[in-house]
């Protein structure tokens, strides 16, 4: 159960909607329509997480073949290893696990993304941003996150999410 909660809370960190900050968002070398469409994917992801709609989360991913990777920061890794010496620094998971968690958790989920940078050539794209993930109003994780996307006949789909995990000290 503790392992599921750890991975579930860690996975939640990737959800999000870009929010306005003092730092400007950038769209380097990207056509305005692609940037808008990719932002719509991010907004749809945020809505799906906040409303516990795991099915809609899943529809945003390229299936099969998508990856979900969590990397503990050195500090988080040391703390996790103190509790369980077998804890891995890098965990490869699945968006399906995350979608299931989103659907089943009764907690209020509020992912927040800032400093969003989108780069695309119209066929592939990357998004890099900082996140804070709140569960029931408290920051449960924060770090940096990157999404890799491809443009399919049906629009942009996520093929990989990789993020650093820096949960607050317990």
C-alpha positions in Angstrom: 0.0 0.0 0.0 2.8 2.4 0.9 4.5 1.7 -2.4 1.3 2.5 -4.3 0.8 5.7 -2.4 4.4 6.7 -3.1 4.1 6.0 -6.8 0.6 7.4 -7.0 1.6 10.7 -5.4 4.7 10.8 -7.5 2.8 10.2 -10.7 0.3 12.9 -9.9 3.1 15.4 -10.2 2.9 15.3 -13.9 -0.6 16.6 -14.2 -1.0 20.1 -14.9 -2.2 23.3 -16.3 0.2 26.2 -17.1 -0.4 29.0 -14.7 0.7 32.6 -15.1 3.8 33.6 -13.2 6.4 36.3 -13.2 8.4 34.1 -15.5 7.3 34.2 -19.1 6.4 31.1 -20.9 8.3 30.5 -24.1 7.5 29.0 -27.4 10.9 28.7 -29.1 10.8 28.0 -32.9 7.2 26.7 -32.7 4.3 27.6 -35.0 1.7 29.5 -32.9 -1.0 26.9 -33.8 1.2 24.0 -32.6 1.9 25.9 -29.3 -1.9 26.5 -28.9 -2.7 22.8 -29.6 -0.1 21.5 -27.2 -1.3 23.9 -24.5 -4.8 22.4 -25.1 -3.3 19.0 -24.4 -1.8 20.2 -21.2 -5.2 21.9 -20.2 -7.1 18.7 -21.0 -4.6 16.7 -18.9 -5.1 19.1 -16.0 -8.9 18.9 -16.3 -8.9 15.1 -16.5 -6.8 14.8 -13.3 -8.7 17.4 -11.4 -12.0 15.7 -12.2 -10.7 12.2 -11.6 -11.3 11.2 -15.3 -8.7 8.5 -15.9 -10.2 7.6 -19.2 -9.5 11.1 -20.6 -6.0 11.0 -19.2 -5.4 7.8 -21.1 -6.7 9.2 -24.4 -4.0 11.9 -24.4 -1.2 9.2 -24.7 0.1 7.4 -27.8 -0.8 3.8 -27.2 1.1 1.5 -27.2 4.6 2.7 -26.5 4.3 5.6 -24.0 6.6 5.8 -21.1 6.3 7.4 -17.6 9.6 7.9 -15.7 10.1 9.3 -12.2 13.6 10.3 -11.0 14.0 11.0 -7.3 16.2 13.9 -6.4 19.4 13.0 -4.5 17.8 14.3 -1.3 14.5 12.4 -1.9 16.5 9.3 -2.8 18.5 9.4 0.4 15.3 9.9 2.5 13.6 7.0 0.7 16.6 4.7 1.0 16.7 5.4 4.8 13.2 4.0 5.0 13.7 1.2 2.5 17.2 0.3 1.2 15.7 -1.3 -2.0 14.0 2.0 -3.2 15.2 2.7 -6.8 16.3 6.2 -7.8 14.5 5.8 -11.2 11.1 4.3 -11.6 9.6 3.4 -15.0 5.9 3.3 -14.7 2.9 3.6 -16.9 0.3 6.3 -17.7 -2.3 3.5 -17.2 -1.2 3.2 -13.5 -1.6 7.0 -13.2 -4.9 7.1 -14.9 -6.2 4.4 -12.6 -4.9 6.3 -9.6 -6.6 9.5 -10.8 -9.9 7.6 -11.2 -9.8 5.9 -7.8 -8.4 8.5 -5.4 -11.0 10.6 -3.5 -8.4 13.3 -2.8 -8.6 16.8 -4.3 -5.8 16.9 -7.0 -4.4 20.2 -8.1 -1.3 20.1 -10.4 0.3 23.4 -11.1 2.8 24.1 -13.9 5.0 27.2 -14.3 7.8 28.3 -16.6 6.3 26.3 -19.5 8.6 26.0 -22.6 7.2 24.4 -25.8 9.4 23.5 -28.7 8.1 21.9 -31.9 8.9 21.4 -35.6 5.2 20.5 -36.3 5.7 16.8 -36.1 7.4 16.3 -32.7 7.4 18.5 -29.7 8.8 18.8 -26.2 7.4 20.7 -23.2 9.5 21.5 -20.2 8.2 23.1 -17.0 8.3 23.3 -13.3 5.5 21.7 -11.3 4.0 21.7 -7.8 1.5 19.0 -7.2 -1.0 19.5 -4.5 -3.2 16.9 -2.9 -5.9 18.1 -0.7 -4.4 21.6 -0.8 -0.8 20.5 0.3 2.2 20.3 -1.9 3.0 16.6 -2.1 5.7 16.8 -4.8 7.6 19.4 -6.9 10.2 19.3 -9.5 10.8 19.7 -13.2 9.0 17.8 -15.9 9.3 17.1 -19.6 6.8 15.8 -22.0 7.6 14.4 -25.5 4.7 14.6 -28.0 4.0 13.5 -31.5 1.4 14.9 -33.9 -0.8 12.1 -35.1 -3.8 12.2 -37.5 -5.9 12.8 -34.4 -3.8 15.6 -33.0 -1.0 15.8 -30.5 -0.4 12.7 -28.2 2.1 12.3 -25.3 4.7 9.6 -25.9 6.8 10.2 -22.8 6.7 12.0 -19.5 9.8 12.2 -17.3 10.0 14.2 -14.1 12.1 14.8 -11.0 10.5 14.1 -7.7 11.2 16.4 -4.7 8.5 15.6 -2.2 8.6 17.8 1.0 10.3 16.3 4.0 7.9 14.4 6.2 
